Amino acid sequence: MQGGSLLCKESWCDTHIESWRSSAMAWGTASCPKAEKIFGPGNQYVTAAKMILQNSEAMVSIDMPAGPSEVLVIADKYANPVHVAADLLSQAEHGPDSQVVLVVAGDGVDLGAIEAEVSKQCNALPRGEFASKALSHSFTVFAKDMVEAISFSNLYAPEHLIINVKDAEQWEEFIENAGSVFLGQWTPESVGDYASGTNHVLPTYGYARMYSGVSLNSFLKYITVQSLTEEGLRKLGPYVAKMAEVEGLEAHKRAVTLRLQEVEANVTV
């Protein structure tokens, strides 16, 4: 550090600096208090750093593996190619490690028009180079119908799922795995990032199968409390003692039975 600025080559900084910040927050520094939780998306290095840190001696928890960005768009023959292309590129422009997936649902989809529109719009983007690299390792899936398209999406478990088909709302109940869902032709993913009120820190890499996006609950933890009376222990105790006996945990059993003996002695007195 010199004069408050980190000195390094720009390309190296872009790749690694965020993972440094994650480590600083996990362990704490002279100017950065140790954090208990680290939330937020990032590139592949940030995600890797977060996952390493949560299993380290830093004793820190994370929200989820979040990043690089990804989108899966399901389109049928009624989808506007301009909209489909724009939605694919809105994630591709995040960076070369982003992934976009187009799922063509049924017959009649003008794939050529979509590809032409992607090329046209990409060439006009300030971050077109990033988008092009992301597109180079993205792919298209052909599904015979919406049932097959939704089935694939549930297996893929995308961070963002856009359903740009006729009567999109009817498919909502069949969605099992997705970070956030965008229904219908007038619902671009960008709205979820900036205005609709949903949190855009979402699970990637298929982790939507087991994680939800960040919410208020992510910032809370819960403590359970129990308090028994003598009568309560008399009712529950024998069952607890029996279960402890079955498990072969004698000390567990005695923690109950010794108290029960005391309770019974008090009753007889």
Residue pairs with C-beta under 8 A, 6 or more apart in sequence:
1 7
6 13
6 17
8 17
15 43
15 45
16 45
18 42
18 43
18 45
18 46
18 49
19 42
19 45
19 46
19 48
19 49
22 38
22 42
22 46
22 49
22 50
22 53
23 49
23 53
23 58
24 32
25 32
25 34
25 35
25 38
25 60
26 34
26 35
26 38
26 53
26 56
26 58
26 60
27 34
27 58
28 34
28 35
34 58
34 60
35 60
36 60
36 61
37 60
37 61
37 62
37 63
37 218
37 219
38 50
38 53
38 60
38 61
38 62
38 63
39 62
39 63
39 201
39 214
39 218
40 63
40 66
40 201
41 66
41 67
41 69
41 200
41 201
41 202
41 204
42 50
42 66
42 67
43 67
43 68
43 95
43 97
44 67
44 68
44 97
46 67
47 65
47 66
47 67
47 68
47 204
47 205
50 62
50 65
51 62
51 65
53 60
53 62
54 60
54 61
54 62
63 201
63 214
63 218
64 201
64 202
64 203
64 207
64 211
64 212
64 213
64 214
65 203
65 204
65 205
65 207
65 211
66 159
66 201
66 202
66 203
66 204
67 204
68 94
68 95
68 97
68 98
68 99
68 204
69 91
69 94
69 95
69 98
69 99
69 159
69 160
69 204
70 91
70 98
70 99
70 100
70 101
70 158
70 159
70 160
70 204
71 87
71 88
71 90
71 91
71 100
71 101
71 158
71 159
71 160
71 161
71 162
71 189
72 100
72 101
72 102
72 103
72 153
72 156
72 158
72 160
72 161
72 162
72 178
73 84
73 87
73 88
73 100
73 101
73 102
73 103
73 162
73 164
74 103
74 105
74 143
74 146
74 149
74 150
74 153
74 161
74 162
74 163
74 164
74 165
75 84
75 102
75 103
75 104
75 105
75 109
75 114
75 164
75 165
76 105
76 106
76 108
76 109
76 146
76 164
76 165
76 166
77 106
77 107
77 108
77 109
77 110
78 165
78 166
78 185
79 109
79 164
79 165
79 185
80 164
80 185
81 110
81 113
81 114
81 116
81 117
82 117
83 164
83 185
83 188
84 102
84 114
84 117
84 164
85 114
85 117
85 118
85 120
85 121
86 117
86 121
86 188
87 162
87 164
87 188
87 189
88 100
88 102
88 118
88 135
88 138
89 100
89 118
89 121
89 122
89 125
89 131
90 188
90 189
90 190
91 98
91 99
91 100
91 134
91 160
91 189
92 98
92 100
92 122
92 130
92 131
92 132
92 134
92 135
92 138
93 125
93 127
93 128
93 130
93 131
93 134
94 130
94 134
95 130
95 134
96 130
96 133
96 134
97 134
98 130
98 134
99 134
99 137
99 138
100 134
100 135
100 138
101 138
101 139
101 140
101 141
101 156
101 158
102 114
102 138
102 139
102 140
102 141
103 140
103 141
103 143
103 149
103 152
103 153
104 111
104 140
104 141
104 142
104 143
104 149
105 143
105 145
105 146
105 148
105 149
105 165
106 143
106 144
106 145
106 146
111 140
118 135
122 128
122 131
122 132
122 135
125 131
141 149
141 152
143 149
143 151
143 152
146 165
146 171
147 174
150 171
150 174
150 175
153 161
153 175
153 177
153 178
154 174
154 175
154 176
154 177
154 178
155 177
156 177
156 206
157 177
157 178
157 203
157 206
157 207
157 208
157 209
158 178
158 179
158 208
159 178
159 179
159 180
159 202
159 203
159 204
159 208
160 178
160 179
160 180
160 182
160 189
160 192
160 202
161 175
161 178
161 179
161 180
161 181
161 182
162 181
162 182
162 187
162 188
162 189
163 171
163 181
163 182
163 183
163 184
164 184
164 185
165 171
168 183
168 184
168 185
169 183
169 184
171 183
172 181
172 183
175 181
177 208
177 209
178 208
179 202
179 203
179 204
179 208
179 212
179 213
180 189
180 192
180 198
180 200
180 202
180 213
182 188
182 189
182 191
182 192
192 198
192 200
193 200
198 213
199 213
199 214
199 215
200 213
201 213
201 214
202 208
202 213
202 214
203 210
203 211
203 212
203 213
228 236
230 263
230 266
233 256
233 259
233 260
233 263
234 260
234 263
237 256
237 257
237 259
237 260
238 260
240 252
240 256
241 253
241 256
241 257
241 260
244 250
244 252
244 253
244 256
245 253
